[in-house]
Every structure is written in C-alpha cells, then in structure tokens.
Amino acid sequence: MLSQLQPTCPEQLLSRAKGMQSMPTAVINAGTELAMVSAKQAADEGIIRPILVGDSEAITSLAKQLHWTLKADQIVHALGEQASAEAAVALVHEGQAKLLMKGHVHSDTLLRAVLNKDKGLRTGKRLSHVFHMSVPESDKVLCITDAVINIAPDLTTQHHIFNNCVELMQALGYEKPNVALLSAAELPTAAMPSSMQAKEFLDDMSAQQKAAARVFGPVAFDGAVSPEAAAIKGITQAGAGHADVLLVPNIETGNAIFKQLVYFNAATAAGLILGAQVPIMLTSRADPPVARLASAALGVVYANWQQNQA
C-alpha cells in the first residue's frame, strides 16, 4: 500500500526561490552529515548562503568530506544544541541571518531559544507551523496547518495560525487562498467539537480576514479537496472542493494527514515555522533530502516576501 514513487522537490517552488535574492541562513548545530548535506544542497542551488553554527572541528571535517570549501565567516563555533540555538538566534539579531535552518537539534531546544523573552525572536504573534505538501507530477499544492506546534489550539491561537498561513500563501502568489476549516461533519453539532470550533471561527473573523481568504467549513476532508464530493454533499460555500489550506482542529489530525500523504502518495512535505522574526525551516530526521531542499525554497520565498513588506 505504501507508495513506490520517489518524492521530488516541487520545481515551481524551487524555481521561484532561485529567482529571488539568496538568503543568509543560520544552520543550528550543523556538525552532522545530514545537516551539512542539507545546507550544501540548498547552497549549491543558489538559494541560501549558509552560516554553519556548531562544533567548528566537526563542521570543518565534514566539509572536507563533502568537498565543500568554506570561508571563515561561514562557521560560528558553538558546542551543544542549546548553545548553537542561542548563537543562531543572536545572528538574526545582528542582521547576519534572515533564516534559520534546523540542524541536529531537538525542536523544543530550538523553540526555547526562539521564545526566550529577552534574547529570542518573538513578534507578538503565536508561532505556528505549515506543511507545504506537493506530490509527484502534480502542480497542486495543499498546505496543512498546524501539525507540529499547537496541540489543541483555542480560538485566539487559531486566528494566529490562520493569519500566519495566509501571509505565507500570499508570498507564494495566492491572492485569496481557499481555507478549509476541517472537521468530520458539515453541520455544526455539539457532538462534534471541531465543527463547533469551525463555526465559532467563522463567526469571529474580521473583515480583513474575510477579504484575505475564502474560508469555508466545518467540512470533512473529502468536501475540502474534492469538487465532486462537495457537489454531492451540497456544499456550496466558495472554495469548497478546492482547498489550498487545511486548517486542522488539532495536531493529531494534521499529523495523520501529512504522514498519509507522504507515505501513500510520495508527497514532499516542506516545513516552516511562522510567527517569529524570521522563518524557521523545521524538518524531521526521517525527511528525505528533497523535503529539506523544498523547505529551504519555501523559507527563501517567504523571507523575501517579508523583506519586501518591511
């Protein structure tokens, strides 16, 4: 049942990033083969200019193995995950880095440095995560938010998740993306809390939010992504069956959908944390190289958009 297709980095996304200014990127705890290979691949594509933060001896040794010639200012010595995360965040404050890339560091350690009240990268927005999902031989993109950070978001947090993701979609060229408020039913009912949550969100939307996206729900997965299913079910809300974004009610739902797409459809999951001062590429140890490259491309597109908005 698992797909035998090979995931690919979406060419449209990579080409978009290549057409933009390359971004100085701090790679957190870079002294492992996986982190170095990922950083080098994105650098070879010309989309990032990596600053490798971590054990300088390990970084230098791995660079030689990879036949990668590094300049002195591309290495920042820091020992351990916490020190590397803090040093990478400091590079952002100094204006030397416009992106962060997760290397060999636990996510909670990375987030602790980002959320530090005195030295972190807080903006007043809640952090949220987006998976930009693409499958081989298809130009269709489906974004899933939030499947990584916010476990059971309340209404306020959902608004932050929505706003963060809509900004990303605008950076990708979506003038007014279709956002599905996912549930397992199309009618709000107290027996299905996620359906009531969707209704509450719709009722609470601002005029600005309504102008920025076509939001519909509550809606089950089929009605969100299939025009045929939406028509059969009589879902007439604008955007139904053509979702660009799935705003999931909890982390379990988002996690299950993204992993099903990866393992059953050979989807490439580009992952990005939004809401901090700079985008943060967050990938898993199980992610293939193409997912890491796609995450870099996504981060570069969004970082350039942010820079143009400033």
N, C-alpha and C positions, 0 to 999 in steps of 0.2 A: 504493500500500500504506500510505502514511502516513495517519494519522487526520485527517479533516477536522473533527472535533469540537473545540469550544473548551474548554480546561481551565477548571475552576471551583474556587474556594476552597470546601472542604467546609463546608457550612452548620452541620453538627453541631459541628465543631471551632470554628468562629468563634463560634457561639452560646455554647459552653461558656466560651470566653475572655471574651466580653462579660459573662458573669455573674460574673466574678471581679474582683478588685482589679486595676486597670491598673498596669503595671509601669514604673518609670523605666528607660529603655533608652539606653545609650550607643551611638551610631551612629559607627562608626570611619571616619574620613576621609570625612565626609559631603558635601564640597563638589562633588558632581557631580549632574547631573539625576536619574540613576537612583536614587542613594542617597536624595536628597531626596524624590522622588516616593514611593518605598517607605516611608520613615519617615512621611511625611504621610498616606498611605493608612491605615497602621495606627493613627496618632494620630486620624484622623477617625473610625475605627471605635470609638475609645474604649478600645483595649486596651493601648496603650503611651503613656508620656509621654517623648518623645524628648529626649535631650541630644545635640546635634549637635557632634561633635568634628572639627575640621579647620580649613581656611583660613576665618577668620571673614568676610572680604570676599566670597569665593565663596559661602558659605552665605547671607549676607545678601542678596546679589544674586539668587540662585536663589529664595529665599523670597519676594522681591517678585514675581518672575515667576509664582510659583505662588499668589500672593495669600494667603500664609501669614504671619500675624502671630506673631512670635516674641518671647519675653521674653529679657532679657539673660542670665538664668541657664540658658537653653536652648542657649547657644553656648559652647563651650570652644575657644579658639584653639590650634591646633597645626599646624605645617607639615610635610607629608610623611607617608607611610604609617607609618613606624616611630614617629615622634613621636605621631601620632594613636592608634596602637595602645597605646602606653605610657600616654598620657593617659587613654584609656578604661579601661584596667586599674586605674589609680590611682583613678578614680571609683568602681570597685567597692570598693576597699579603704577609701575614705572613706565608704562607705554610701550614696552618691548614686545608684548604678546597681545594678539587680538582674538586668539582662540586657545582653548585648552583641549588636549587630547589625553584620554585615559591610557596610561601605560600599565605597568604591573603594580596596580594599587586597588585596594578594596573600595567599593563605591562609597561606603559610609565614611571612610577616611578622607576621600576626596570631598565629599559634601560637607564634612566638618570644617575643612579649611575654607570652602566657598561661603559657608554660612556664618563664619566667625564674625561676631558683632563689631569687632574693632578693626580686623585686618582682612575680612572676607570681601565677597563680591555682591553683596545684597543690593537690591534696587527698589525695594518696596513691593515687588511682585513675588508671588509664590513661585517656587521652582516647579517645573513640570517637564515631562519627557514626551517626546514624539518619536514614533517609528514611522519612517517613510518607506512603505512597502512597494516593491516592484517585482514582477515575475518575468521570466524569460519570454522574449518575442511578444511583448505587450507594452504599449505606451501608457497604459492606465496606471495611475498611482493611487494608493489608498493609504492615508495616514491614520494612525491609531494613537490615541492619547487618553489617559495616561496609563501605561502598562508597566511602569518601573518605580516611580517615586511615591505618588499619592495613593495610599492603600484604599481608603473609603472616603473620597472627597465629599465634604459638605457643600452647600450651595455656594458659599463665598469662594471656596477653593475651585469649584467647577468653573466659576466665572474667570478666574485667573488662568486655568487650563485652556479654556476657550480662547481668551484674548491672546495668550502666548501662541497658540497654534494658528490662529487666523493671521497673525503677523507673519509667521513662517510661510503660510500659504501665499500671502501677498508677495513675499520675497521670491517665491517660486513662480510668480506670474499669474496667480489665480485672482482675478479681480473681485469675485464674490463666490467663494467656495461653498459647496453643499456640505453641511454638517449634520450628521445623523446622531440623535440622542438615543443611544442604544438601550434596549430593554428586551423582554421576551414577549411583549404584548404591544398592541397598537392603541389600546384604550387604557387610560389611567384607572388603576384599581388599587385599593388599599392592600390587596393580597399580593401585589407585585410592587414592592417599594421602589424599584428602579423606574417604574412607569410614573409613579407619583413624583419622583425626583425630576424626571424629564418635564412633566407639566409645570412644576414649580420653577424650573429654569426658564422655560418659555415665558411664563407669566412675569418673570423678574428681569427679562432682558431690557437693556436700554435701547433707545432709538439708534445710538451709534452702533451697537452690536447688530441690530437688525439690518442696518444699512451695509454692514461689512460682510455678512454671510447669509445664505439661505439655510435656516435651521429648521429641522423637522424632527418629530418624534412625539411620544415614545414610538419606537419602531424596532422590530426584530431584525436580525442580520439580513435575512432574505429581502425584506422590504427596503432595506437600506441600499443594497448593492445591485438588486435585480429589477429592471424595469418591468419585466413580465410578472414577477411576484407582487410588485407594488400595484400593478394594474388589476391582477386577480383579487387582491385583498381590498381594492378600492381605496388605496392610499393616494390622496390627491394633493397632498402638500407639495409645494415647489421643492424640487431636488430629490424627491423620493425615487429610489431605484438607481440614483446616480451619485451616491455619496462620494465625496472626496476625503472626508474626515469622519472617523467613528469616534465620538466622544463617549467613552465607556463609563459605566456606573461605578466600577471598582477595578482594582488591579488584577484580580483573578480573571475577569472577563477579557481584559486587554491582553494579558499574558497568554491565555489559551488561544486567542485568535491569531496573534502574531506568530506563535510557535506552530500552529496548524498550517499557516501559510508558508512558513519556512520549510517544514518537513514534508508536507503534502504537495506543495506547488513550487518548490525550489525558489521561494521568494527571497529577495535580498532585503534585509532589514537595516536601513541606515538609521542610527540612533543619535538623538541630540537632546541635551538638557537646555531648556529655555528659562528665561526669567532672571538670570544672573547678568552681570555687566558684560560678559562675553558668552558666546555659545560654547557648550562643552560637549565634545564627542564622547559618548558613553557606549562602549561596546563590551561584549561578553567574551570570555576566554574561548567559548565554543564557536564564535563567529568566524566565518571564512574570511580570507583577505579581501575579497570583493566587497563584503559588508563594511569593512574598515575603510576601504577607499571611498565607498559611497557615503559613509558618514563624514569623511573629510570634505568631500564635494558639497554635501548638504550644509556643513558648517561654514564653508567658504562663501557659498551663496548667501546665507543668512547674515554672516558678518559683514559682507559688502553692502547688503541692503541696510543694515543698522547704521553703517558708516555714512551712507548717503542720506539717511533720515536725520542725522545729528545736525 
